Amino acid sequence: MNEQQTAPGTEQTTPAAAQTPDAAQPAHPEEKRQPPLSDAKKNALLRYMTVLFAMAFLLVLVSLIMQKNSSQEQIGALNESNASALTRAEQLQTQNRDLQDAVTQLQQELEDAKTQLDEQSKTLDAMRDEYDALEREADTVESAYSALITALQCKTHEGNVTYSKAMDTVARNKQYLSDDALAAYEALLTADEKSEQK
């Protein structure tokens, strides 16, 4: 009577502690391993990498060739530019020498013109001096003849101041008188001496 009976249709449950750990954990799936590459795939992969390296090499080679051609074109352009600059420099040097020669020639012509001008100035000064001397001589001759005419026109000689001044002027400048004028002057002197002797 002490034993407990289970009702029919009911199952007897076991406690959780009675279950084993292996029964509680789920089973892990088996790991799948990749099979190794076959020789055909390896050869295909090798050929593919070889083609890629070859294409990369060709691209680098083409780039280098294009860069070389571009550099040669630039060098050619620079050489032409340098040649043109040298030609222009030579032309400028030639023009500079021509200009220097022209300046030297003009300076020489200027010096010659200055020398000629100095000579002409000296000649002009000499001609002016000569003209002044001739003008002074003409004034002296005019004065001598005017004084002689004044003396000849004087009716009285002794005590005549005008006559005395005129005769003194003629005496100072008698070298400018002609032979006839000098003879008239000497005639006046002779008449004066006779008047004094009387």
MARFI-669594 format. One record per residue: residue in three letters; z, y, x of N, C-alpha, C in turn. Coordinates in pm, 1 decimal, padded with zeros to 6 digits, always signed. Example, Ala and Ser with C-alpha at 12.3 -4.5 7.8 and 13.67 -1.06 7.14 Angstrom:
<'ALA' <+00780.0 -00569.0 +01319.0> <+00780.0 -00450.0 +01230.0> <+00780.0 -00330.0 +01320.0>>
<'SER' <+00708.0 -00225.0 +01285.0> <+00714.0 -00106.0 +01367.0> <+00787.0 +00003.0 +01290.0>>
% end
This chain:
<'MET' <+00000.0 -00117.3 +00081.9> <+00000.0 +00000.0 +00000.0> <+00000.0 +00122.2 +00085.4>>
<'ASN' <+00057.7 +00111.6 +00205.9> <+00062.3 +00224.7 +00298.6> <-00074.4 +00258.8 +00352.4>>
<'GLU' <-00167.2 +00165.4 +00356.3> <-00301.6 +00192.3 +00411.7> <-00379.3 +00273.6 +00308.4>>
<'GLN' <-00450.4 +00367.5 +00359.2> <-00535.4 +00452.7 +00274.6> <-00672.0 +00389.4 +00263.8>>
<'GLN' <-00721.2 +00381.2 +00153.1> <-00852.3 +00324.6 +00130.1> <-00948.6 +00434.7 +00098.9>>
<'THR' <-01061.9 +00416.1 +00144.5> <-01167.0 +00515.1 +00119.3> <-01238.6 +00480.5 -00006.5>>
<'ALA' <-01276.9 +00588.9 -00069.0> <-01346.6 +00565.7 -00194.8> <-01482.4 +00511.9 -00166.5>>
<'PRO' <-01528.4 +00432.7 -00253.9> <-01663.0 +00380.1 -00232.3> <-01766.2 +00490.9 -00243.6>>
<'GLY' <-01870.6 +00483.3 -00164.4> <-01976.9 +00587.0 -00161.5> <-01949.8 +00697.3 -00063.0>>
<'THR' <-01832.8 +00699.8 +00003.4> <-01799.9 +00802.9 +00104.1> <-01805.7 +00742.1 +00240.4>>
<'GLU' <-01854.4 +00823.1 +00337.3> <-01866.6 +00777.4 +00476.2> <-01749.7 +00825.9 +00554.6>>
<'GLN' <-01710.6 +00747.6 +00645.9> <-01599.6 +00783.0 +00735.1> <-01654.5 +00861.9 +00850.7>>
<'THR' <-01603.6 +00987.9 +00870.4> <-01653.3 +01078.0 +00977.3> <-01564.5 +01064.3 +01095.2>>
<'THR' <-01634.0 +01071.7 +01212.2> <-01559.6 +01067.0 +01338.1> <-01534.9 +01207.8 +01384.9>>
<'PRO' <-01427.0 +01235.3 +01449.1> <-01400.7 +01371.3 +01500.6> <-01498.8 +01409.9 +01609.9>>
<'ALA' <-01512.9 +01550.9 +01629.4> <-01610.8 +01603.1 +01726.7> <-01574.6 +01562.0 +01866.9>>
<'ALA' <-01446.6 +01544.6 +01892.0> <-01406.3 +01508.4 +02027.2> <-01447.7 +01369.4 +02061.4>>
<'ALA' <-01474.1 +01288.2 +01956.6> <-01509.7 +01151.9 +01984.6> <-01653.0 +01136.6 +02025.2>>
<'GLN' <-01741.3 +01244.6 +01998.7> <-01882.7 +01238.7 +02036.9> <-01897.8 +01256.2 +02187.2>>
<'THR' <-01996.0 +01188.0 +02249.5> <-02019.6 +01195.2 +02394.5> <-02099.1 +01319.3 +02428.3>>
<'PRO' <-02086.0 +01372.0 +02550.3> <-02161.2 +01494.6 +02589.6> <-02308.4 +01471.6 +02591.4>>
<'ASP' <-02355.1 +01353.1 +02628.8> <-02500.5 +01330.2 +02634.9> <-02560.5 +01336.8 +02497.0>>
<'ALA' <-02483.5 +01293.2 +02398.7> <-02537.6 +01299.1 +02264.1> <-02547.2 +01441.3 +02214.0>>
<'ALA' <-02459.5 +01540.8 +02265.6> <-02460.1 +01680.5 +02218.1> <-02571.3 +01761.7 +02280.5>>
<'GLN' <-02611.1 +01739.2 +02407.3> <-02712.8 +01820.2 +02475.8> <-02851.2 +01770.0 +02438.0>>
<'PRO' <-02946.5 +01870.6 +02416.4> <-03085.4 +01830.0 +02386.5> <-03154.2 +01780.2 +02510.6>>
<'ALA' <-03251.9 +01701.4 +02497.1> <-03323.8 +01644.2 +02613.4> <-03423.1 +01745.6 +02666.9>>
<'HIS' <-03432.7 +01768.8 +02805.6> <-03528.0 +01862.4 +02868.5> <-03665.5 +01801.8 +02867.6>>
<'PRO' <-03773.5 +01892.1 +02846.1> <-03912.0 +01838.4 +02853.9> <-03948.6 +01811.3 +02998.2>>
<'GLU' <-04033.1 +01718.8 +03021.0> <-04072.8 +01685.5 +03158.1> <-04166.0 +01792.5 +03213.2>>
<'GLU' <-04143.0 +01833.7 +03338.0> <-04224.2 +01937.3 +03402.0> <-04362.1 +01880.9 +03433.2>>
<'LYS' <-04469.2 +01972.8 +03401.5> <-04606.5 +01933.2 +03427.6> <-04648.0 +01983.0 +03564.7>>
<'ARG' <-04695.3 +01903.9 +03650.3> <-04741.8 +01940.4 +03782.9> <-04893.6 +01949.0 +03782.2>>
<'GLN' <-04949.2 +02068.8 +03853.4> <-05094.2 +02085.4 +03859.9> <-05149.2 +01987.9 +03962.5>>
<'PRO' <-05256.5 +01930.7 +03930.7> <-05316.7 +01837.3 +04027.7> <-05380.0 +01915.2 +04142.3>>
<'PRO' <-05389.8 +01866.6 +04264.1> <-05453.3 +01937.4 +04377.3> <-05601.4 +01957.2 +04352.8>>
<'LEU' <-05657.3 +02074.6 +04421.7> <-05798.9 +02107.3 +04405.4> <-05884.0 +01999.6 +04468.8>>
<'SER' <-05990.9 +01975.1 +04403.5> <-06084.0 +01877.1 +04459.6> <-06167.1 +01941.1 +04569.2>>
<'ASP' <-06238.3 +01863.6 +04648.5> <-06321.1 +01915.3 +04758.1> <-06433.3 +02002.5 +04706.2>>
<'ALA' <-06487.2 +01972.1 +04594.2> <-06596.8 +02052.3 +04537.7> <-06549.0 +02192.7 +04502.8>>
<'LYS' <-06428.3 +02200.0 +04440.7> <-06374.7 +02332.4 +04407.0> <-06340.5 +02411.2 +04532.3>>
<'LYS' <-06286.8 +02339.8 +04632.9> <-06256.2 +02410.2 +04757.9> <-06382.7 +02465.4 +04820.9>>
<'ASN' <-06489.1 +02387.0 +04823.9> <-06615.8 +02434.0 +04881.3> <-06671.4 +02551.5 +04801.4>>
<'ALA' <-06661.3 +02545.2 +04670.3> <-06710.4 +02655.4 +04586.6> <-06631.6 +02783.1 +04613.0>>
<'LEU' <-06496.6 +02767.7 +04623.3> <-06413.1 +02884.4 +04651.2> <-06444.3 +02942.5 +04788.1>>
<'LEU' <-06468.7 +02856.7 +04887.1> <-06501.5 +02903.0 +05022.2> <-06634.2 +02977.7 +05022.5>>
<'ARG' <-06733.9 +02921.6 +04950.1> <-06862.8 +02989.9 +04942.8> <-06849.6 +03125.6 +04872.9>>
<'TYR' <-06769.1 +03131.4 +04770.6> <-06748.3 +03257.2 +04697.7> <-06686.3 +03364.1 +04788.6>>
<'MET' <-06583.5 +03325.4 +04866.3> <-06518.6 +03420.3 +04957.6> <-06614.4 +03461.8 +05069.0>>
<'THR' <-06699.5 +03364.7 +05114.0> <-06797.2 +03398.2 +05218.7> <-06897.2 +03500.8 +05167.8>>
<'VAL' <-06942.3 +03482.7 +05043.6> <-07036.4 +03578.7 +04984.0> <-06971.6 +03716.3 +04970.9>>
<'LEU' <-06845.8 +03718.7 +04927.7> <-06776.4 +03847.6 +04914.5> <-06765.5 +03918.3 +05049.3>>
<'PHE' <-06725.5 +03844.6 +05154.6> <-06715.4 +03905.6 +05287.8> <-06851.7 +03952.3 +05336.5>>
<'ALA' <-06955.0 +03873.6 +05309.1> <-07089.9 +03912.6 +05352.4> <-07134.1 +04040.2 +05281.3>>
<'MET' <-07107.8 +04047.2 +05149.4> <-07144.9 +04167.2 +05074.5> <-07067.0 +04288.9 +05125.3>>
<'ALA' <-06936.0 +04268.2 +05153.6> <-06856.3 +04379.6 +05206.4> <-06910.2 +04424.6 +05341.8>>
<'PHE' <-06947.0 +04327.1 +05426.4> <-07003.0 +04361.9 +05557.3> <-07134.2 +04437.4 +05543.4>>
<'LEU' <-07219.2 +04390.1 +05448.9> <-07346.7 +04458.9 +05427.0> <-07324.8 +04601.4 +05376.4>>
<'LEU' <-07229.2 +04618.0 +05286.7> <-07199.6 +04751.9 +05236.7> <-07153.3 +04845.1 +05349.0>>
<'VAL' <-07063.6 +04792.8 +05435.2> <-07016.2 +04873.5 +05549.2> <-07130.6 +04905.9 +05643.0>>
<'LEU' <-07218.5 +04806.2 +05666.8> <-07332.2 +04827.6 +05756.5> <-07427.6 +04932.6 +05700.0>>
<'VAL' <-07458.2 +04919.6 +05569.5> <-07546.4 +05019.6 +05505.6> <-07484.8 +05158.0 +05510.9>>
<'SER' <-07352.4 +05166.1 +05487.7> <-07283.8 +05295.0 +05493.7> <-07292.3 +05355.3 +05633.7>>
<'LEU' <-07272.7 +05268.5 +05736.2> <-07282.4 +05318.4 +05874.1> <-07423.7 +05366.3 +05906.1>>
<'ILE' <-07525.1 +05291.3 +05859.9> <-07664.5 +05331.5 +05886.6> <-07695.3 +05464.2 +05817.6>>
<'MET' <-07651.8 +05478.3 +05693.2> <-07675.8 +05604.1 +05621.3> <-07602.4 +05720.1 +05688.1>>
<'GLN' <-07479.2 +05694.6 +05732.2> <-07403.8 +05799.3 +05800.8> <-07470.1 +05837.7 +05932.3>>
<'LYS' <-07525.4 +05736.4 +06003.2> <-07594.3 +05763.8 +06128.6> <-07718.3 +05848.1 +06104.8>>
<'ASN' <-07796.4 +05810.8 +06000.5> <-07916.5 +05888.5 +05969.1> <-07880.7 +06032.4 +05931.1>>
<'SER' <-07774.7 +06044.7 +05850.1> <-07731.7 +06179.2 +05811.8> <-07686.9 +06259.8 +05933.1>>
<'SER' <-07614.8 +06191.3 +06025.1> <-07570.3 +06261.0 +06146.2> <-07689.1 +06301.4 +06232.4>>
<'GLN' <-07789.4 +06214.0 +06241.9> <-07908.3 +06248.4 +06321.1> <-07982.3 +06365.9 +06258.3>>
<'GLU' <-07991.4 +06368.9 +06125.2> <-08055.9 +06481.5 +06059.4> <-07978.8 +06611.4 +06085.4>>
<'GLN' <-07846.4 +06602.7 +06078.3> <-07765.3 +06721.5 +06105.4> <-07780.5 +06766.2 +06250.0>>
<'ILE' <-07784.0 +06668.7 +06342.9> <-07802.8 +06703.0 +06484.4> <-07939.5 +06766.5 +06505.7>>
<'GLY' <-08043.4 +06710.8 +06437.7> <-08176.4 +06770.2 +06448.5> <-08178.9 +06912.3 +06394.9>>
<'ALA' <-08113.9 +06933.3 +06281.2> <-08108.0 +07068.8 +06224.8> <-08034.5 +07163.9 +06317.8>>
<'LEU' <-07923.8 +07115.7 +06377.2> <-07849.4 +07198.8 +06471.1> <-07932.2 +07231.2 +06595.6>>
<'ASN' <-08008.5 +07129.5 +06643.8> <-08094.4 +07154.2 +06760.1> <-08200.9 +07257.8 +06728.7>>
<'GLU' <-08261.4 +07246.3 +06609.4> <-08360.7 +07345.9 +06569.7> <-08297.4 +07484.1 +06556.6>>
<'SER' <-08177.0 +07486.9 +06498.8> <-08107.6 +07615.1 +06486.1> <-08075.4 +07673.7 +06622.5>>
<'ASN' <-08030.5 +07588.0 +06715.8> <-08000.4 +07636.1 +06851.3> <-08126.1 +07685.9 +06921.1>>
<'ALA' <-08236.5 +07612.1 +06903.1> <-08363.1 +07654.4 +06965.3> <-08408.7 +07788.2 +06907.6>>
<'SER' <-08395.6 +07802.9 +06775.1> <-08432.0 +07930.1 +06712.8> <-08341.9 +08043.2 +06761.9>>
<'ALA' <-08211.9 +08012.9 +06774.2> <-08119.0 +08115.3 +06823.3> <-08151.1 +08153.8 +06967.6>>
<'LEU' <-08185.5 +08054.3 +07051.0> <-08221.7 +08083.5 +07189.7> <-08348.4 +08167.6 +07197.2>>
<'THR' <-08446.5 +08131.4 +07113.8> <-08569.9 +08210.9 +07110.5> <-08541.1 +08354.5 +07067.3>>
<'ARG' <-08458.0 +08369.2 +06964.8> <-08421.8 +08503.0 +06918.0> <-08346.2 +08579.1 +07025.9>>
<'ALA' <-08258.3 +08509.2 +07096.9> <-08182.5 +08574.5 +07204.6> <-08276.3 +08620.1 +07316.2>>
<'GLU' <-08374.8 +08535.7 +07350.9> <-08470.8 +08575.2 +07453.4> <-08553.1 +08695.6 +07407.6>>
<'GLN' <-08592.4 +08696.2 +07281.1> <-08666.0 +08811.4 +07229.0> <-08581.2 +08937.7 +07234.7>>
<'LEU' <-08453.8 +08924.9 +07198.1> <-08364.2 +09040.7 +07203.5> <-08344.9 +09089.0 +07347.2>>
<'GLN' <-08333.8 +08994.9 +07442.1> <-08320.7 +09034.0 +07582.1> <-08446.2 +09106.0 +07630.1>>
<'THR' <-08563.0 +09055.1 +07589.7> <-08687.9 +09121.3 +07627.3> <-08694.3 +09262.1 +07567.8>>
<'GLN' <-08659.5 +09273.9 +07440.5> <-08657.4 +09406.1 +07378.1> <-08557.5 +09497.4 +07446.4>>
<'ASN' <-08442.8 +09441.6 +07485.4> <-08341.5 +09522.5 +07553.5> <-08393.4 +09572.8 +07687.3>>
<'ARG' <-08461.8 +09483.1 +07762.3> <-08518.2 +09526.2 +07890.7> <-08625.1 +09633.4 +07870.2>>
<'ASP' <-08707.2 +09614.6 +07766.7> <-08810.9 +09714.5 +07738.1> <-08747.0 +09849.2 +07702.9>>
<'LEU' <-08641.5 +09843.3 +07622.1> <-08572.1 +09967.0 +07586.1> <-08508.5 +10032.9 +07707.9>>
<'GLN' <-08449.5 +09951.6 +07795.7> <-08389.9 +10007.1 +07916.8> <-08496.5 +10071.5 +08005.5>>
<'ASP' <-08612.7 +10005.7 +08016.1> <-08722.3 +10064.6 +08094.4> <-08768.8 +10195.6 +08031.5>>
<'ALA' <-08780.1 +10195.4 +07897.5> <-08821.5 +10318.4 +07829.0> <-08719.0 +10429.8 +07849.3>>
<'VAL' <-08588.5 +10393.3 +07842.0> <-08483.6 +10494.5 +07863.8> <-08489.7 +10547.7 +08006.8>>
<'THR' <-08509.9 +10456.6 +08103.0> <-08520.1 +10500.3 +08243.1> <-08638.7 +10593.4 +08261.9>>
<'GLN' <-08752.4 +10558.5 +08200.5> <-08871.0 +10643.3 +08212.1> <-08847.2 +10779.5 +08147.4>>
<'LEU' <-08784.0 +10779.2 +08030.5> <-08754.4 +10905.7 +07963.8> <-08656.4 +10990.3 +08045.5>>
<'GLN' <-08558.0 +10924.9 +08106.6> <-08464.2 +10999.2 +08191.6> <-08537.1 +11060.8 +08310.4>>
<'GLN' <-08631.3 +10983.0 +08370.6> <-08708.1 +11037.1 +08482.7> <-08794.2 +11154.2 +08436.9>>
<'GLU' <-08857.6 +11139.4 +08320.9> <-08937.4 +11250.3 +08268.1> <-08849.9 +11371.7 +08238.8>>
<'LEU' <-08728.6 +11347.2 +08189.2> <-08637.5 +11458.1 +08162.7> <-08597.5 +11528.1 +08292.5>>
<'GLU' <-08570.4 +11449.0 +08396.2> <-08536.7 +11508.0 +08525.8> <-08653.5 +11589.3 +08580.2>>
<'ASP' <-08775.3 +11533.8 +08566.5> <-08893.6 +11607.8 +08612.2> <-08910.7 +11737.1 +08533.2>>
<'ALA' <-08889.2 +11728.0 +08401.9> <-08901.5 +11848.1 +08319.2> <-08795.8 +11951.8 +08357.7>>
<'LYS' <-08673.2 +11905.3 +08385.9> <-08568.7 +11998.9 +08429.2> <-08606.0 +12064.8 +08561.5>>
<'THR' <-08658.2 +11983.0 +08655.3> <-08699.5 +12038.8 +08785.2> <-08810.6 +12141.2 +08765.8>>
<'GLN' <-08908.7 +12105.4 +08683.3> <-09018.7 +12198.4 +08657.0> <-08968.2 +12324.8 +08588.3>>
<'LEU' <-08874.1 +12307.9 +08495.5> <-08817.6 +12424.3 +08427.4> <-08741.7 +12512.8 +08525.1>>
<'ASP' <-08667.2 +12450.1 +08616.8> <-08595.7 +12530.0 +08718.1> <-08693.6 +12607.5 +08804.9>>
<'GLU' <-08803.6 +12540.3 +08845.6> <-08902.8 +12609.6 +08927.5> <-08967.5 +12723.8 +08850.5>>
<'GLN' <-09000.4 +12698.4 +08723.7> <-09058.8 +12804.0 +08642.1> <-08960.1 +12918.5 +08620.6>>
<'SER' <-08832.0 +12882.9 +08604.5> <-08730.3 +12987.6 +08588.3> <-08720.2 +13073.1 +08714.5>>
<'LYS' <-08725.1 +13005.7 +08831.1> <-08721.2 +13081.2 +08956.3> <-08844.4 +13169.9 +08970.1>>
<'THR' <-08959.9 +13113.0 +08934.7> <-09082.8 +13192.6 +08940.8> <-09075.7 +13310.6 +08845.3>>
<'LEU' <-09024.2 +13285.7 +08724.4> <-09010.0 +13394.2 +08627.2> <-08913.1 +13500.3 +08677.0>>
<'ASP' <-08802.0 +13456.6 +08738.7> <-08707.3 +13554.1 +08793.8> <-08772.6 +13636.9 +08903.7>>
<'ALA' <-08851.8 +13569.1 +08990.2> <-08920.4 +13643.3 +09096.9> <-09020.8 +13741.9 +09037.8>>
<'MET' <-09092.6 +13697.0 +08933.4> <-09188.6 +13787.4 +08869.4> <-09116.8 +13905.0 +08803.3>>
<'ARG' <-09000.1 +13876.6 +08744.7> <-08921.9 +13986.2 +08685.3> <-08876.5 +14084.4 +08792.0>>
<'ASP' <-08829.4 +14028.5 +08904.5> <-08787.2 +14117.5 +09013.4> <-08904.6 +14201.4 +09063.0>>
<'GLU' <-09019.9 +14132.5 +09075.2> <-09139.2 +14204.9 +09121.2> <-09180.5 +14311.7 +09019.8>>
<'TYR' <-09172.4 +14274.0 +08892.4> <-09206.5 +14371.6 +08789.0> <-09110.5 +14490.1 +08791.5>>
<'ASP' <-08980.0 +14459.9 +08807.1> <-08882.2 +14568.8 +08814.6> <-08910.1 +14658.9 +08934.4>>
<'ALA' <-08945.6 +14593.9 +09048.9> <-08976.0 +14674.1 +09168.0> <-09100.0 +14759.6 +09144.8>>
<'LEU' <-09203.4 +14698.0 +09083.5> <-09324.4 +14775.3 +09054.0> <-09295.6 +14886.7 +08954.0>>
<'GLU' <-09208.7 +14857.5 +08857.8> <-09173.7 +14960.4 +08760.0> <-09098.8 +15075.7 +08827.0>>
<'ARG' <-09004.6 +15038.8 +08917.8> <-08932.8 +15143.8 +08989.5> <-09029.4 +15223.6 +09079.5>>
<'GLU' <-09121.7 +15151.1 +09143.5> <-09218.7 +15219.6 +09228.9> <-09309.4 +15311.9 +09147.1>>
<'ALA' <-09347.1 +15264.0 +09027.9> <-09430.2 +15348.3 +08940.7> <-09354.8 +15473.6 +08898.8>>
<'ASP' <-09223.9 +15453.6 +08867.9> <-09143.7 +15570.5 +08832.7> <-09134.7 +15668.0 +08950.5>>
<'THR' <-09120.6 +15610.2 +09070.2> <-09110.8 +15696.0 +09189.3> <-09243.1 +15770.5 +09213.8>>
<'VAL' <-09353.7 +15696.2 +09199.6> <-09485.0 +15760.6 +09218.1> <-09505.7 +15870.3 +09114.6>>
<'GLU' <-09469.0 +15837.0 +08990.1> <-09482.2 +15937.0 +08883.9> <-09395.8 +16059.0 +08913.5>>
<'SER' <-09274.4 +16032.6 +08961.9> <-09185.5 +16143.9 +08995.2> <-09241.6 +16228.9 +09109.1>>
<'ALA' <-09299.3 +16159.4 +09211.6> <-09356.2 +16233.0 +09325.6> <-09474.4 +16320.3 +09282.9>>
<'TYR' <-09564.0 +16262.4 +09204.9> <-09678.9 +16340.7 +09159.2> <-09637.0 +16453.2 +09064.9>>
<'SER' <-09539.1 +16425.2 +08978.7> <-09491.5 +16529.2 +08887.6> <-09428.1 +16643.4 +08966.0>>
<'ALA' <-09349.5 +16605.7 +09069.3> <-09288.5 +16711.6 +09152.1> <-09395.0 +16790.5 +09228.5>>
<'LEU' <-09500.2 +16722.3 +09278.1> <-09606.7 +16792.2 +09349.8> <-09680.8 +16889.3 +09259.0>>
<'ILE' <-09705.4 +16842.1 +09135.4> <-09771.7 +16930.6 +09039.2> <-09684.4 +17051.5 +09008.9>>
<'THR' <-09551.9 +17027.4 +08994.4> <-09459.6 +17138.1 +08967.7> <-09460.9 +17237.7 +09083.7>>
<'ALA' <-09461.8 +17183.9 +09206.6> <-09462.1 +17272.0 +09324.0> <-09592.4 +17352.3 +09332.3>>
<'LEU' <-09703.5 +17289.0 +09301.8> <-09831.1 +17359.9 +09306.9> <-09841.0 +17467.0 +09199.0>>
<'GLN' <-09769.6 +17443.7 +09087.8> <-09774.9 +17541.2 +08979.4> <-09682.4 +17660.3 +09002.4>>
<'CYS' <-09591.0 +17647.7 +09094.6> <-09498.9 +17759.0 +09121.2> <-09575.3 +17871.1 +09195.1>>
<'LYS' <-09565.5 +17993.4 +09144.3> <-09635.4 +18106.3 +09206.2> <-09555.4 +18162.0 +09323.1>>
<'THR' <-09426.4 +18155.3 +09311.6> <-09340.9 +18202.0 +09421.1> <-09269.4 +18082.4 +09479.9>>
<'HIS' <-09260.6 +18080.3 +09611.6> <-09196.1 +17967.7 +09679.6> <-09057.7 +18004.0 +09731.9>>
<'GLU' <-09047.9 +18116.6 +09793.5> <-08921.0 +18154.1 +09856.5> <-08820.0 +18192.2 +09749.7>>
<'GLY' <-08704.4 +18130.4 +09756.5> <-08596.3 +18158.4 +09663.4> <-08614.7 +18094.6 +09527.2>>
<'ASN' <-08720.8 +18012.3 +09512.2> <-08746.0 +17947.0 +09383.4> <-08679.2 +17807.8 +09386.7>>
<'VAL' <-08576.4 +17793.1 +09299.9> <-08500.1 +17667.5 +09298.5> <-08587.8 +17552.6 +09249.9>>
<'THR' <-08668.0 +17577.3 +09150.8> <-08754.8 +17472.2 +09096.7> <-08852.8 +17423.6 +09202.9>>
<'TYR' <-08907.2 +17519.5 +09276.8> <-09000.6 +17483.4 +09383.8> <-08930.9 +17403.2 +09493.0>>
<'SER' <-08811.3 +17443.6 +09528.0> <-08738.1 +17374.1 +09634.8> <-08705.7 +17230.0 +09592.8>>
<'LYS' <-08659.1 +17210.2 +09469.7> <-08628.7 +17074.6 +09422.2> <-08754.9 +16989.2 +09416.4>>
<'ALA' <-08863.8 +17048.2 +09370.5> <-08988.6 +16973.1 +09361.7> <-09035.7 +16931.4 +09500.0>>
<'MET' <-09027.0 +17020.9 +09600.6> <-09069.4 +16987.5 +09735.8> <-08979.3 +16881.7 +09798.9>>
<'ASP' <-08848.7 +16886.0 +09768.0> <-08758.3 +16782.3 +09819.6> <-08794.0 +16644.2 +09760.8>>
<'THR' <-08826.8 +16643.3 +09632.7> <-08865.5 +16516.3 +09569.2> <-08994.7 +16462.6 +09629.6>>
<'VAL' <-09090.2 +16551.1 +09654.7> <-09215.3 +16507.2 +09715.4> <-09190.6 +16457.8 +09857.6>>
<'ALA' <-09101.7 +16522.9 +09931.0> <-09073.7 +16483.2 +10069.1> <-09011.4 +16342.5 +10073.7>>
<'ARG' <-08924.6 +16309.8 +09975.0> <-08861.7 +16178.1 +09974.3> <-08960.1 +16066.7 +09938.5>>
<'ASN' <-09062.9 +16101.8 +09864.7> <-09153.2 +15998.0 +09812.9> <-09298.7 +16020.0 +09856.3>>
<'LYS' <-09317.6 +16088.1 +09967.5> <-09454.4 +16120.6 +10008.1> <-09534.4 +15995.7 +10050.4>>
<'GLN' <-09466.3 +15885.4 +10081.1> <-09539.0 +15763.8 +10120.3> <-09616.6 +15704.5 +10004.7>>
<'TYR' <-09580.0 +15744.5 +09880.3> <-09651.6 +15693.9 +09764.0> <-09771.3 +15781.3 +09723.9>>
<'LEU' <-09788.5 +15893.6 +09793.2> <-09897.1 +15985.5 +09759.2> <-10029.1 +15937.5 +09818.5>>
<'SER' <-10134.3 +15970.7 +09747.8> <-10267.2 +15942.9 +09802.0> <-10300.2 +16043.7 +09912.6>>
<'ASP' <-10414.0 +16022.8 +09977.3> <-10451.2 +16113.4 +10088.0> <-10471.4 +16255.6 +10038.4>>
<'ASP' <-10533.7 +16269.3 +09924.3> <-10557.6 +16405.5 +09870.7> <-10426.3 +16471.3 +09831.8>>
<'ALA' <-10336.6 +16395.5 +09765.4> <-10207.6 +16452.3 +09726.0> <-10125.3 +16486.6 +09849.3>>
<'LEU' <-10130.1 +16399.9 +09950.2> <-10055.3 +16427.5 +10073.2> <-10111.6 +16552.5 +10142.6>>
<'ALA' <-10241.3 +16572.6 +10140.3> <-10302.5 +16693.7 +10199.8> <-10259.1 +16818.3 +10125.5>>
<'ALA' <-10246.4 +16810.8 +09993.4> <-10200.2 +16925.6 +09913.8> <-10054.8 +16956.6 +09948.3>>
<'TYR' <-09972.2 +16851.0 +09963.8> <-09831.3 +16871.5 +10002.8> <-09822.0 +16937.7 +10139.5>>
<'GLU' <-09899.8 +16887.7 +10236.4> <-09896.5 +16947.8 +10370.1> <-09946.8 +17091.6 +10367.5>>
<'ALA' <-10041.5 +17123.2 +10281.1> <-10089.7 +17261.5 +10268.5> <-09979.1 +17352.7 +10219.5>>
<'LEU' <-09896.2 +17299.2 +10124.3> <-09782.5 +17379.0 +10077.1> <-09681.6 +17402.8 +10189.2>>
<'LEU' <-09657.7 +17300.1 +10271.1> <-09564.6 +17316.9 +10382.9> <-09617.7 +17421.4 +10482.1>>
<'THR' <-09746.1 +17418.1 +10511.3> <-09805.4 +17513.6 +10604.4> <-09794.8 +17656.6 +10550.2>>
<'ALA' <-09817.2 +17671.8 +10419.8> <-09806.6 +17804.5 +10358.8> <-09663.1 +17853.7 +10365.1>>
<'ASP' <-09566.3 +17762.7 +10345.8> <-09425.2 +17802.3 +10352.6> <-09388.7 +17844.5 +10494.1>>
<'GLU' <-09439.6 +17773.4 +10593.3> <-09408.8 +17809.8 +10733.3> <-09468.1 +17946.3 +10767.6>>
<'LYS' <-09586.5 +17974.4 +10719.6> <-09648.2 +18106.7 +10747.1> <-09569.7 +18215.4 +10677.7>>
<'SER' <-09521.4 +18185.3 +10555.7> <-09442.4 +18287.2 +10485.2> <-09313.7 +18316.3 +10557.6>>
<'GLU' <-09252.6 +18218.4 +10617.3> <-09128.1 +18237.3 +10691.7> <-09152.6 +18314.1 +10821.7>>
<'GLN' <-09268.1 +18291.2 +10885.2> <-09296.9 +18358.8 +11008.7> <-09320.7 +18508.5 +10985.3>>
<'LYS' <-09373.3 +18546.9 +10870.3> <-09394.8 +18687.1 +10839.3> <-09260.2 +18755.3 +10817.9>>
% end
